Amino acid sequence: MTGKDLTGISRAEKKKTQIREAARVLFLENGFMATSTDAIMAAAGIASKETLYRYYPSKEELFEDVLRSLTLEGPHFQGLFGQTAPPSNSQELEALLEKVVREILTTMLQPDYLAVIRIIVAESPRFPRLGPLFRKTVPEQALNYLQTLLAEGQTGGLVKKDLDLEVTGRMLLGTLLTYALFDGLFLGNNFPQMPSSEVINSIVTNFRQIITPEIFKIGDLQ
């Protein structure tokens, strides 16, 4: 007995996915505080809390896993933060920046992701741990990636040496966040609006004007 089905997925993995999916639906419908572990158990078909706690020792850890599944483990982020080869010229740097901008925006503008932001904003005053849980997903991972990418660009002479990498990364991330807020969260029941390719290119071009050494012109780096 291997404990796996024909797809190669273990029974434990299937059960964990089953619990997480049930929790995701309930969290997005009712919020964090209003979703009880009893409700999650019922929706997931779990008979005892012992079974639930075997996979998730706390509701907070389950919420964090739901966040992770909606963000870092989503199809848009697959491989994004796994980039290992540093950019060797301006074209590669521009391509990486365009990719990270597009993938972050695509993730942030998912209806489920926007629903999670609403939960965080509404419930953080009563449950302060939600903010740090949220920060550990897209915001922190994206900022770390941007700082690494900019540092690699500095090493290769593609990025100004005197930049504060955290501040510079926050500038780009903050720009993207405005699209998630204005074109997603604040649209009410309307569908989120993904920026056009022209807008994304403009974001990258303007950001490169900030980070590119003065001796170069945008598009002339080799």
C-alpha positions in Angstrom: 0.0 0.0 0.0 1.5 3.3 -1.1 -1.3 5.5 0.1 -1.4 7.1 -3.4 -4.1 7.1 -6.0 -3.6 6.7 -9.8 -2.5 10.4 -10.1 0.3 9.8 -7.6 -1.3 12.1 -5.0 -1.2 10.7 -1.5 -4.4 10.4 0.6 -2.9 12.9 3.1 -2.2 15.4 0.3 -5.8 15.0 -1.0 -7.2 15.5 2.5 -5.2 18.6 3.1 -6.2 20.0 -0.2 -9.8 19.2 0.6 -9.6 21.1 3.9 -7.9 24.0 2.4 -10.4 24.4 -0.4 -13.3 24.2 2.0 -11.7 26.8 4.2 -10.9 29.1 1.2 -14.6 29.2 0.2 -15.7 29.9 3.8 -13.0 32.5 4.4 -13.9 34.4 1.2 -17.6 34.2 1.9 -17.7 35.0 5.6 -14.3 36.4 6.6 -11.8 35.0 9.0 -13.4 35.7 12.4 -16.9 34.5 11.3 -15.5 31.2 10.0 -15.4 28.6 12.7 -13.3 25.4 12.7 -16.6 23.5 13.1 -17.8 25.0 9.8 -14.6 24.2 8.1 -14.8 20.6 9.3 -18.4 20.3 8.1 -17.6 21.7 4.6 -14.5 19.5 4.3 -16.3 16.4 5.5 -14.0 16.0 8.5 -15.4 14.1 11.5 -13.1 15.3 14.3 -11.0 18.2 15.2 -8.1 15.8 15.8 -8.1 15.1 12.1 -8.2 18.9 11.2 -5.4 19.7 13.7 -3.3 17.0 12.3 -3.0 19.0 9.1 -3.5 22.5 10.5 -2.7 23.0 14.2 -4.5 26.4 14.1 -7.0 28.4 12.0 -4.2 31.0 11.5 -2.0 28.4 9.8 -4.9 27.3 7.6 -5.6 30.9 6.6 -1.9 31.3 5.8 -2.0 28.2 3.6 -5.1 29.6 1.8 -3.2 32.9 1.2 -0.2 30.9 -0.1 -2.4 28.9 -2.5 -4.0 32.1 -3.9 -0.7 33.8 -4.4 2.7 32.2 -4.4 1.5 28.8 -5.5 -0.8 30.1 -8.1 -0.1 29.6 -11.8 1.0 33.2 -12.4 3.7 33.0 -9.7 5.1 29.6 -10.7 8.8 30.0 -11.3 8.7 33.8 -10.9 10.8 33.9 -7.8 13.0 31.0 -8.9 15.0 33.1 -11.3 18.7 32.4 -10.7 20.5 33.8 -13.7 21.2 37.6 -13.2 20.5 39.9 -16.1 23.6 40.4 -18.3 22.3 43.3 -20.4 19.5 45.9 -20.5 17.2 43.7 -22.6 17.3 40.9 -20.0 16.7 43.3 -17.2 13.8 44.9 -19.0 12.3 41.5 -19.7 12.6 40.4 -16.1 11.0 43.7 -14.9 8.2 43.4 -17.3 7.6 39.8 -16.2 7.5 40.6 -12.5 5.2 43.6 -13.1 2.8 41.6 -15.2 2.7 38.6 -12.8 2.3 40.7 -9.6 -0.6 42.6 -11.2 -2.2 39.4 -12.5 -2.1 38.0 -9.0 -3.2 41.2 -7.2 -6.2 41.6 -9.5 -7.6 38.1 -9.0 -11.1 38.4 -7.5 -10.1 35.9 -4.7 -7.0 37.9 -3.9 -9.0 41.2 -3.7 -11.4 39.4 -1.4 -8.5 38.5 0.9 -7.4 42.1 1.0 -10.9 43.1 2.0 -10.8 40.5 4.8 -7.4 41.8 6.0 -8.6 45.5 6.0 -11.8 44.7 7.8 -10.5 42.3 10.4 -6.9 43.3 11.2 -8.0 45.7 14.0 -9.7 42.7 15.8 -7.1 40.2 14.7 -3.7 41.8 14.3 -2.0 38.7 13.2 -3.8 38.8 9.8 -1.6 41.7 8.6 1.7 39.9 9.1 0.3 36.7 7.6 -0.7 38.6 4.5 2.6 40.5 4.3 4.5 37.1 4.1 2.9 36.3 0.8 3.0 38.5 -2.3 4.2 41.9 -0.7 7.2 40.5 1.1 8.2 37.9 -1.6 7.8 40.5 -4.4 9.9 43.1 -2.5 12.7 40.6 -1.7 12.7 39.5 -5.4 12.9 43.1 -6.6 15.8 43.9 -4.2 17.7 40.9 -5.4 17.1 41.7 -9.0 18.2 45.3 -8.5 21.3 44.2 -6.6 22.2 41.9 -9.5 21.7 44.8 -11.8 24.1 46.9 -9.7 26.7 44.2 -9.9 26.4 44.1 -13.7 26.5 47.9 -14.0 22.9 48.1 -15.2 21.5 49.8 -12.1 22.7 52.9 -10.2 25.1 52.0 -7.4 23.8 54.6 -5.0 20.2 53.4 -4.9 18.5 52.4 -1.7 17.3 49.0 -3.0 14.4 48.6 -0.5 13.0 52.1 -1.1 13.4 51.6 -4.9 11.6 48.3 -4.7 8.9 49.7 -2.6 8.4 52.5 -5.2 7.6 49.9 -7.9 5.5 47.7 -5.7 3.6 50.8 -4.5 2.8 51.7 -8.1 1.4 48.3 -8.7 -0.6 48.4 -5.5 -2.4 51.5 -6.8 -3.7 49.4 -9.7 -4.9 46.7 -7.4 -6.7 49.3 -5.3 -8.1 51.7 -7.9 -8.8 49.2 -10.7 -9.7 46.2 -8.4 -10.6 46.8 -4.8 -12.5 50.0 -5.3 -14.5 48.9 -8.3 -17.1 47.3 -6.1 -18.8 44.4 -7.9 -17.2 45.2 -11.2 -14.6 42.9 -12.7 -11.0 43.9 -12.0 -9.3 45.7 -14.9 -5.8 44.5 -15.8 -3.7 47.3 -17.2 -2.9 47.1 -20.9 0.4 46.0 -22.3 1.1 49.6 -23.2 0.6 50.7 -19.5 2.8 47.8 -18.3 5.5 48.8 -20.7 5.2 52.5 -19.6 5.6 51.4 -15.9 8.8 49.5 -16.7 10.2 52.3 -18.9 9.6 54.9 -16.2 11.1 52.7 -13.5 14.2 52.0 -15.7 14.7 55.8 -16.1 15.0 55.9 -12.3 17.4 53.0 -11.8 19.6 53.3 -15.0 23.0 54.9 -14.6 23.3 58.4 -16.0 25.9 57.4 -18.5 23.5 55.2 -20.3 20.3 55.9 -22.3 17.3 53.7 -22.0 17.4 51.1 -24.7 21.2 51.7 -25.4 22.5 49.3 -22.8 24.3 46.3 -24.1 
